Amino acid sequence: MKNLNDCPKTIKKTARYILQDADLEKLEQIEDILNKCINQRKAKLIKQSEKNG
């Protein structure tokens, strides 16, 4: 994805919330949640690619 306009609406809303309204505590919570989700997805994709290739 080249820019925010190519992202799903939920990502746009999350980015807008982060940029405009989130305080430090909320930013840290969001960061933890997103990092955990991204890492889980990466691990799943790596596992699938190793299985297939």
Distance bins in CASP14 RR format, pairs under 12 A and 6 or more apart:
PFRMAT RR
TARGET T0000
AUTHOR 0000-0000-0000
RMODE 2
METHOD distances of the structure
MODEL  1
1 7 1 0 1 0 0 0 0 0 0 0 0
1 8 0 0 0 0 1 0 0 0 0 0 0
1 11 0 0 0 0 1 0 0 0 0 0 0
1 12 0 0 0 0 0 1 0 0 0 0 0
1 15 0 0 0 0 0 1 0 0 0 0 0
3 11 0 0 0 0 0 1 0 0 0 0 0
3 12 0 0 0 0 0 1 0 0 0 0 0
3 15 0 0 0 0 0 1 0 0 0 0 0
4 10 0 0 0 0 0 1 0 0 0 0 0
4 11 1 0 0 1 0 0 0 0 0 0 0
4 12 1 0 1 0 0 0 0 0 0 0 0
4 13 0 0 0 0 0 1 0 0 0 0 0
4 14 0 0 0 0 0 1 0 0 0 0 0
4 15 1 0 0 1 0 0 0 0 0 0 0
4 16 0 0 0 0 1 0 0 0 0 0 0
4 18 0 0 0 0 0 1 0 0 0 0 0
4 19 0 0 0 0 0 1 0 0 0 0 0
5 11 0 0 0 0 0 1 0 0 0 0 0
5 12 1 0 0 1 0 0 0 0 0 0 0
5 15 0 0 0 0 0 1 0 0 0 0 0
6 12 0 0 0 0 1 0 0 0 0 0 0
7 13 0 0 0 0 1 0 0 0 0 0 0
7 14 0 0 0 0 1 0 0 0 0 0 0
7 15 1 0 0 1 0 0 0 0 0 0 0
7 16 0 0 0 0 0 1 0 0 0 0 0
8 14 0 0 0 0 1 0 0 0 0 0 0
8 15 0 0 0 0 0 1 0 0 0 0 0
9 15 0 0 0 0 0 1 0 0 0 0 0
9 16 0 0 0 0 0 1 0 0 0 0 0
10 16 0 0 0 0 0 1 0 0 0 0 0
10 17 0 0 0 0 0 1 0 0 0 0 0
10 34 0 0 0 0 0 1 0 0 0 0 0
11 17 0 0 0 0 0 1 0 0 0 0 0
11 18 0 0 0 0 0 1 0 0 0 0 0
11 30 0 0 0 0 0 1 0 0 0 0 0
11 34 0 0 0 0 0 1 0 0 0 0 0
11 37 0 0 0 0 0 1 0 0 0 0 0
12 18 0 0 0 0 0 1 0 0 0 0 0
12 19 0 0 0 0 0 1 0 0 0 0 0
13 19 0 0 0 0 0 1 0 0 0 0 0
13 20 0 0 0 0 0 1 0 0 0 0 0
13 21 0 0 0 0 0 1 0 0 0 0 0
13 22 0 0 0 0 0 1 0 0 0 0 0
14 20 0 0 0 0 0 1 0 0 0 0 0
14 21 0 0 0 0 0 1 0 0 0 0 0
14 22 0 0 0 0 1 0 0 0 0 0 0
14 26 0 0 0 0 0 1 0 0 0 0 0
14 27 0 0 0 0 0 1 0 0 0 0 0
14 30 1 0 0 1 0 0 0 0 0 0 0
14 31 0 0 0 0 0 1 0 0 0 0 0
14 33 0 0 0 0 0 1 0 0 0 0 0
14 34 0 0 0 0 1 0 0 0 0 0 0
14 37 0 0 0 0 0 1 0 0 0 0 0
15 21 0 0 0 0 0 1 0 0 0 0 0
15 22 0 0 0 0 0 1 0 0 0 0 0
15 30 0 0 0 0 0 1 0 0 0 0 0
15 34 0 0 0 0 0 1 0 0 0 0 0
16 22 0 0 0 0 1 0 0 0 0 0 0
17 23 0 0 0 0 0 1 0 0 0 0 0
17 26 0 0 0 0 1 0 0 0 0 0 0
17 27 0 0 0 0 1 0 0 0 0 0 0
17 29 0 0 0 0 0 1 0 0 0 0 0
17 30 0 0 0 0 1 0 0 0 0 0 0
18 24 0 0 0 0 0 1 0 0 0 0 0
18 26 0 0 0 0 1 0 0 0 0 0 0
18 27 1 0 0 1 0 0 0 0 0 0 0
18 28 0 0 0 0 0 1 0 0 0 0 0
18 29 0 0 0 0 0 1 0 0 0 0 0
18 30 1 0 0 1 0 0 0 0 0 0 0
18 31 0 0 0 0 1 0 0 0 0 0 0
18 33 0 0 0 0 0 1 0 0 0 0 0
18 34 0 0 0 0 1 0 0 0 0 0 0
19 27 0 0 0 0 0 1 0 0 0 0 0
19 30 0 0 0 0 0 1 0 0 0 0 0
20 26 0 0 0 0 0 1 0 0 0 0 0
20 27 0 0 0 0 0 1 0 0 0 0 0
21 27 0 0 0 0 0 1 0 0 0 0 0
21 30 0 0 0 0 0 1 0 0 0 0 0
22 28 0 0 0 0 1 0 0 0 0 0 0
22 29 0 0 0 0 1 0 0 0 0 0 0
22 30 1 0 0 1 0 0 0 0 0 0 0
22 31 0 0 0 0 1 0 0 0 0 0 0
23 29 0 0 0 0 0 1 0 0 0 0 0
23 30 0 0 0 0 0 1 0 0 0 0 0
24 30 0 0 0 0 0 1 0 0 0 0 0
24 31 0 0 0 0 0 1 0 0 0 0 0
25 31 0 0 0 0 0 1 0 0 0 0 0
25 32 0 0 0 0 0 1 0 0 0 0 0
26 32 0 0 0 0 0 1 0 0 0 0 0
26 33 0 0 0 0 0 1 0 0 0 0 0
27 33 0 0 0 0 0 1 0 0 0 0 0
27 34 0 0 0 0 0 1 0 0 0 0 0
28 34 0 0 0 0 0 1 0 0 0 0 0
28 35 0 0 0 0 0 1 0 0 0 0 0
29 35 0 0 0 0 0 1 0 0 0 0 0
29 36 0 0 0 0 0 1 0 0 0 0 0
30 36 0 0 0 0 0 1 0 0 0 0 0
30 37 0 0 0 0 0 1 0 0 0 0 0
31 37 0 0 0 0 0 1 0 0 0 0 0
31 38 0 0 0 0 0 1 0 0 0 0 0
32 38 0 0 0 0 0 1 0 0 0 0 0
32 39 0 0 0 0 0 1 0 0 0 0 0
33 39 0 0 0 0 0 1 0 0 0 0 0
33 40 0 0 0 0 0 1 0 0 0 0 0
34 40 0 0 0 0 0 1 0 0 0 0 0
34 41 0 0 0 0 0 1 0 0 0 0 0
35 41 0 0 0 0 0 1 0 0 0 0 0
35 42 0 0 0 0 0 1 0 0 0 0 0
36 42 0 0 0 0 0 1 0 0 0 0 0
36 43 0 0 0 0 0 1 0 0 0 0 0
37 43 0 0 0 0 0 1 0 0 0 0 0
37 44 0 0 0 0 0 1 0 0 0 0 0
38 44 0 0 0 0 0 1 0 0 0 0 0
38 45 0 0 0 0 0 1 0 0 0 0 0
39 45 0 0 0 0 0 1 0 0 0 0 0
39 46 0 0 0 0 0 1 0 0 0 0 0
40 46 0 0 0 0 0 1 0 0 0 0 0
40 47 0 0 0 0 0 1 0 0 0 0 0
41 47 0 0 0 0 0 1 0 0 0 0 0
41 48 0 0 0 0 0 1 0 0 0 0 0
42 48 0 0 0 0 0 1 0 0 0 0 0
42 49 0 0 0 0 0 1 0 0 0 0 0
43 49 0 0 0 0 0 1 0 0 0 0 0
43 50 0 0 0 0 0 1 0 0 0 0 0
44 50 0 0 0 0 0 1 0 0 0 0 0
44 51 0 0 0 0 0 1 0 0 0 0 0
45 51 0 0 0 0 0 1 0 0 0 0 0
45 52 0 0 0 0 0 1 0 0 0 0 0
46 52 0 0 0 0 0 1 0 0 0 0 0
46 53 0 0 0 0 0 1 0 0 0 0 0
47 53 0 0 0 0 0 1 0 0 0 0 0
END
